Structure formats: C-alpha cells, structure tokens
Amino acid sequence: MHDTAEVVVIGGGVVGCAVAYNLAKLGLTDVVVVEKGYLACGATGRCGGGIRQQWSTPHNTRMAMASVRLFEGLEDELGYPTEYTQGGYLILAYTEDEVVQSRQNVAMQQGLGLDVHFLSPAQARDVVPCLSIDGVLAATYCHTDGKANPFLVTQGYARAAQRLGVEVNRRTAVTDIEVANGSVQAVVTDQGRIATRWVVNAAGGHAAAVAALAGLDIPVVPYRHEILVTEPIEPLFDPLIISFYYGTYIVQAPHGSILMGQGDPDEPPSTDVRAGLPFARSISAKMMRLLPCLKDVKVVRQWAGLYAMTPDAQPLLGPIDELAGYVQAVGFSGHGFMVAPITGQLIAEHIVRGVTSLPTEGLGMGRFAAGALAHREASVV
Ligand SMILES: Cc1cc2nc3c(=O)[nH]c(=O)nc-3n(C[C@H](O)[C@H](O)[C@H](O)COP(=O)(O)OP(=O)(O)OC[C@H]3O[C@@H](n4cnc5c(N)ncnc54)[C@H](O)[C@@H]3O)c2cc1C
C-alpha cells in the first residue's frame, strides 16, 4: 500500500469507487481507496439496484436525472457490463395525501424535463398486468427509470479507476484520521498510515463513525432495511413497483428472481445487518396483496443492509468548513446507488476544479445549521 496519496477515499462501495474513477478521469490519479471488507460488501451489494428519477425534492430529482444520463453510457465508458435496463418505475398511491403528493411531484419533475406521467389505477395495471389494483387510487410512471447490477457497476468503476492508476485496497480498515492546524494530514489504517491532503468519506452506514475519527459530528444515522429474494421465475414485469403506503418496493432481477424490500419504521438506528423472520412474514403478506400471482413462488433467501439517513433524506455532499481537505459523499438515505454516477463526478469536480457542474450548495452541512430545512424528501421507501 502507498504511504502517501493526494486523495484517500474511505469506502469501496459504489460511491467510493465512482469518486475514485472520476478523480482519475479528471487527471488526478494519485488516489488510494481503502475498504475494510470487499468491494460492494456494504449497502451497495445489499441494495435493490433501482434507479428512479421520481423524487419530491428538486435536488434529488436533478441528481437522479443526471445519473440516468451517465448510466445510459456507463457500460461503454467503463468497458464493463452493468445490466442496466430502463424498464420504468411504477409508484402506487393508496391515500388522498399520496395522490396530492404525487401530483405535486409530477408537476415539479415535469418542470425539470422528466418524462413522467400520472396514471389511473387501470392504466397502472396496463403497465404491470399481474398487479392487484385493490385500494390503488392513482399511480405515477416514468419509463426512463430502471435498474442495474450494483456489484457490476462497482466493479466497473473500480477496475476502470485501477486502469487509470488508482490503488484499491480491500480488507483495510481506517482506524484514525490525523488532523493538524485545521486540515487533514493522514489516514491511518490497520495496514499502515497514508499521508494525504484530501480524504473522502464514502463510508455509507458507517459515515458518522468515520467522520468522528476526524473530530466531526455529522447527522447521518444508519437504519436496517431488509430484502427477500424468491426463486427465479418467468419474466413478469419490467418496472420497479413501489408503495410508500406499504413502505415497500418490488423488482424482478434479470435472472428472474423477485426482490422485495422494506425497513421497520419502529426499529431504532443500528448497524445490525442480521436478517429476521418478522420481516419475511410481513413482506410476504404485503406481496400477496400487491402481486397475488406470486403466491406459489418460493423464497430462497433474504439479507439486510443499512440506509444512511439524513434529517431531510437528501445526501450530504462536499467539503465542511471546520476541516480543510475533508470531503464527504454520505447520507444517501436509501437511494445512493442510483445517484452514485453523478456523485462521483461532482465530488471529483470539487476536489480537482473547485467548482461543480450541478449546484450542490443545498446539500452541505449548512442546511442543518439554518434551523428549518428548506426541503424534506417525501418519497423515501
Ligand atoms: C436493502 C437496501 C435496498 C436499497 N435499494 C436501493 C435501490 O434500489 N436503489 C438505490 O439507489 N439505493 C438503494 N439502497 C441504498 C444504497 O444501497 C446506498 O445508498 C448506496 O449503496 C451507498 O453506497 P456507498 O458506497 O455510499 O455505501 P456502502 O456501499 O455502504 O459502502 C461503504 C463502504 O465503506 C466501508 N467502510 C465503512 N467504514 C470503513 C472503515 N472504517 N474503513 C474502511 N472502510 C470502511 C464499508 O465496508 C462499505 O463497503 C438500498 C439500501 C439497502 C440497505
């Protein structure tokens, strides 16, 4: 492992690898990634792979739209398969409040140029014929939303970064961040010390613990979310289906398995990623209501991962006033896979050029100090 680097990226999830690749793409190749496990062993490898642009805040919508443009060319750019497809996202509304929110979202999203539509229940069933529309009042649909394989995307970024000269260290845990005179000096790992000017915190659900190593207190809180996986079956539907009312999402993977996920709103924050039987029971019951056609399909496994939540469910990006050289790409609040491509680009632009191609001002620590948050994401599942 190098003992000096211009930039040390902490975390080998999709975000850390995207940041490292984008730094190298902009010509800054003296970059070291440190990952305490294996690449994508955190939330990235445990996520649903969904990529949606239908958000309630302009920041989240803009970032997702910019990421979709990057996902469209990513296989060619990285020279690696991503299993990216644009099968759309169908969001179901079950209450009058959800219908009102859906209409507001669609108006804002269309204003930003997104091709998204408000649907009747019958139109929703045209999109997913096996869907039960019992209780559905309306839906929204965007055909350019989609999904990709998180392991492949992360590997693609890491390999492309390595080809450009980035060093990627697996099984290397960061144990300290040395700070002096208000700036970052070095990152200490269980494999040695790396003197550096810049450190990027891309530690997912462990972001607050990593920030604390540098003496920083950031509002990123981990919550367990779980996923259940069925045996592979014939292709049934292309779009991801989500319901905020049921707090769940459903996706069919390319090889045919159906993945269904949710968190438990009553569970306290923790970094526990054990899988539990109460989840399996609860999600199965919900699935029977949404997709009764799955009733004879067998469950083959389940897993859990961490949502890294911020108070407004928008990411926490960029530098921090108290510490020069520290940059963060954290707090993705359950949607960091889909915005990783643009996040990697923006963080690299910040470090290399000092300016970013999309506005990130509203995504820094300043928004929490102001007292009242200007926007709070309402469309988190
Ligand atoms: C069940 C579930 C479903 C999800 N579904 C979706 C979805 O459909 N679409 C979507 O966009 N997002 C989804 N998400 C969210 C998404 O997975 C995350 O936002 C995204 O993967 C964050 O990537 P990351 O690289 O920031 O974090 P991670 O993938 O968690 O990577 C952080 C890495 O940092 C490493 N690390 C931590 N501490 C240290 C240390 N001290 N030293 C060295 N390394 C360290 C960890 O080992 C980890 O590998 C889901 C999340 C979960 C849990």
Ligand as a Chemical Component Dictionary entry (heavy atoms), coordinates in Angstrom:
data_LIG
# 
_chem_comp.id                   LIG 
_chem_comp.type                 NON-POLYMER 
_chem_comp.pdbx_formal_charge   0 
_chem_comp.three_letter_code    LIG 
# 
loop_
_chem_comp_atom.comp_id 
_chem_comp_atom.atom_id 
_chem_comp_atom.alt_atom_id 
_chem_comp_atom.type_symbol 
_chem_comp_atom.charge 
_chem_comp_atom.model_Cartn_x 
_chem_comp_atom.model_Cartn_y 
_chem_comp_atom.model_Cartn_z 
_chem_comp_atom.pdbx_ordinal 
LIG C1  C1  C 0 -31.989 -3.090 1.472  1  
LIG C2  C2  C 0 -31.499 -1.883 0.712  2  
LIG C3  C3  C 0 -32.072 -1.594 -0.534 3  
LIG C4  C4  C 0 -31.625 -0.482 -1.258 4  
LIG N1  N1  N 0 -32.143 -0.250 -2.502 5  
LIG C5  C5  C 0 -31.657 0.775  -3.247 6  
LIG C6  C6  C 0 -32.089 0.960  -4.577 7  
LIG O1  O1  O 0 -32.914 0.210  -5.098 8  
LIG N2  N2  N 0 -31.557 1.998  -5.264 9  
LIG C7  C7  C 0 -30.631 2.848  -4.718 10 
LIG O2  O2  O 0 -30.207 3.791  -5.377 11 
LIG N3  N3  N 0 -30.198 2.675  -3.468 12 
LIG C8  C8  C 0 -30.673 1.659  -2.722 13 
LIG N4  N4  N 0 -30.222 1.475  -1.461 14 
LIG C9  C9  C 0 -29.252 2.423  -0.907 15 
LIG C10 C10 C 0 -27.883 2.140  -1.467 16 
LIG O3  O3  O 0 -27.552 0.778  -1.255 17 
LIG C11 C11 C 0 -26.847 3.013  -0.791 18 
LIG O4  O4  O 0 -27.296 4.357  -0.714 19 
LIG C12 C12 C 0 -25.546 3.005  -1.588 20 
LIG O5  O5  O 0 -25.149 1.677  -1.856 21 
LIG C13 C13 C 0 -24.492 3.739  -0.810 22 
LIG O6  O6  O 0 -23.233 3.435  -1.372 23 
LIG P1  P1  P 0 -21.954 3.804  -0.563 24 
LIG O7  O7  O 0 -20.790 3.433  -1.416 25 
LIG O8  O8  O 0 -22.063 5.203  -0.072 26 
LIG O9  O9  O 0 -22.049 2.917  0.757  27 
LIG P2  P2  P 0 -21.660 1.397  1.014  28 
LIG O10 O10 O 0 -21.975 0.537  -0.129 29 
LIG O11 O11 O 0 -22.227 1.027  2.334  30 
LIG O12 O12 O 0 -20.082 1.461  1.092  31 
LIG C14 C14 C 0 -19.419 1.990  2.201  32 
LIG C15 C15 C 0 -18.209 1.141  2.409  33 
LIG O13 O13 O 0 -17.397 1.735  3.408  34 
LIG C16 C16 C 0 -16.740 0.691  4.080  35 
LIG N5  N5  N 0 -16.263 1.201  5.356  36 
LIG C17 C17 C 0 -17.005 1.657  6.398  37 
LIG N6  N6  N 0 -16.210 2.025  7.412  38 
LIG C18 C18 C 0 -14.934 1.821  6.989  39 
LIG C19 C19 C 0 -13.661 1.998  7.596  40 
LIG N7  N7  N 0 -13.529 2.458  8.858  41 
LIG N8  N8  N 0 -12.557 1.670  6.874  42 
LIG C20 C20 C 0 -12.657 1.190  5.607  43 
LIG N9  N9  N 0 -13.839 1.002  5.000  44 
LIG C21 C21 C 0 -14.966 1.304  5.684  45 
LIG C22 C22 C 0 -17.809 -0.374 4.228  46 
LIG O14 O14 O 0 -17.258 -1.657 4.442  47 
LIG C23 C23 C 0 -18.553 -0.262 2.903  48 
LIG O15 O15 O 0 -18.149 -1.200 1.948  49 
LIG C24 C24 C 0 -30.633 0.361  -0.716 50 
LIG C25 C25 C 0 -30.058 0.069  0.530  51 
LIG C26 C26 C 0 -30.485 -1.062 1.223  52 
LIG C27 C27 C 0 -29.845 -1.383 2.541  53 
# 
loop_
_chem_comp_bond.comp_id 
_chem_comp_bond.atom_id_1 
_chem_comp_bond.atom_id_2 
_chem_comp_bond.value_order 
_chem_comp_bond.pdbx_ordinal 
LIG C1  C2  SING 1  
LIG C2  C3  SING 2  
LIG C2  C26 DOUB 3  
LIG C3  C4  DOUB 4  
LIG C4  N1  SING 5  
LIG C4  C24 SING 6  
LIG N1  C5  DOUB 7  
LIG C5  C6  SING 8  
LIG C5  C8  SING 9  
LIG C6  O1  DOUB 10 
LIG C6  N2  SING 11 
LIG N2  C7  SING 12 
LIG C7  O2  DOUB 13 
LIG C7  N3  SING 14 
LIG N3  C8  DOUB 15 
LIG C8  N4  SING 16 
LIG N4  C9  SING 17 
LIG N4  C24 SING 18 
LIG C9  C10 SING 19 
LIG C10 O3  SING 20 
LIG C10 C11 SING 21 
LIG C11 O4  SING 22 
LIG C11 C12 SING 23 
LIG C12 O5  SING 24 
LIG C12 C13 SING 25 
LIG C13 O6  SING 26 
LIG O6  P1  SING 27 
LIG P1  O7  DOUB 28 
LIG P1  O8  SING 29 
LIG P1  O9  SING 30 
LIG O9  P2  SING 31 
LIG P2  O10 DOUB 32 
LIG P2  O11 SING 33 
LIG P2  O12 SING 34 
LIG O12 C14 SING 35 
LIG C14 C15 SING 36 
LIG C15 O13 SING 37 
LIG C15 C23 SING 38 
LIG O13 C16 SING 39 
LIG C16 N5  SING 40 
LIG C16 C22 SING 41 
LIG N5  C17 SING 42 
LIG N5  C21 SING 43 
LIG C17 N6  DOUB 44 
LIG N6  C18 SING 45 
LIG C18 C19 SING 46 
LIG C18 C21 DOUB 47 
LIG C19 N7  SING 48 
LIG C19 N8  DOUB 49 
LIG N8  C20 SING 50 
LIG C20 N9  DOUB 51 
LIG N9  C21 SING 52 
LIG C22 O14 SING 53 
LIG C22 C23 SING 54 
LIG C23 O15 SING 55 
LIG C24 C25 DOUB 56 
LIG C25 C26 SING 57 
LIG C26 C27 SING 58 
# 
